[in-house]
Amino acid sequence: MSAIYIGAALDLRILKSNNFDFINKFYYIDKNNDEIFIKNINKAMQFHNMKLINIDNNVRTYYNKKNNKKIIYYLNTELPKNYENIKNINFDILIFAGYNPDSCILKNKKNIKFIGLNDTFFKNDFNNNKSSILYKIHNEKLFKNIFCNYICIFKLT
């Protein structure tokens, strides 16, 4: 299975957690791309035994052969502005942690599992962005049909 995590920054908790053992490919999306941020990503990935195996412009691929986990990290990617760059990513799971991204990432998607982490505020007025995922979940009945499951993880194990 594959998961997308928008606004991931340096959050690698999911690599340490048993809650995500069934996911072997992660797509991390973040608008940052400065040299210090990239250096910190590389350091964090190395700490988690993720080896940098490819760089293609703003896309960096990391892999851990031992546990067969891959992270494809899209830098300098902001939604909806850069949607065209990532619209063809196939994913089964949306990881929702601390950031309320634009809903464009869910265009033409069905049967997506929504995994929310407990440090995220899920209230309707999280922000007034009418194209955000949370706004649409709370206010557009048909939008909820995109998701087949809603899972909240209270403690990463």
Phi, psi and omega in degrees: 000158180230150183228151175244139182227105184267132184079032187293326184051235181254022183281099180249020178305326184294336178287333180270348189265137174289341181298341185243020181300332183280354179258126180250349178227128179241137172251112177263133180235130177207148182280345180288151175200015181287164186301319180294317179299314180297319178299318179292324176298311181301318179297314180295319179296317178300319178302327181262020178059031176263117182267134176289117183248346180199144172229124177226096186055246182266014181245123180242133181246129179241147183215142173242108183295324184299314181252007177056042178255139178230136172240123174254110189256115177266111177268163176054039183234115183237138179258142002275355186311314184253025182306320182304329182288338186233006186296338182266006177292128175264124179216154181256339190227137172253118176268124186242106185217103171076355183221141182250089187284168176294145184283354182304331181297342182259010177301132177060026178255150176215157176056041179271136173273131179259116176246114178255136177267150190295346180270017181251141180268114187258012181291152184303323184268029177309318169200168182263017179285108186290353176254006179285158181298312182297320179301315182291323177299317182283334191239349181236107185305314183292333180298326180298336181292347177294328186262139176261337179215149170237120182236132174245126179258115183274331180215124176284127181248000000 
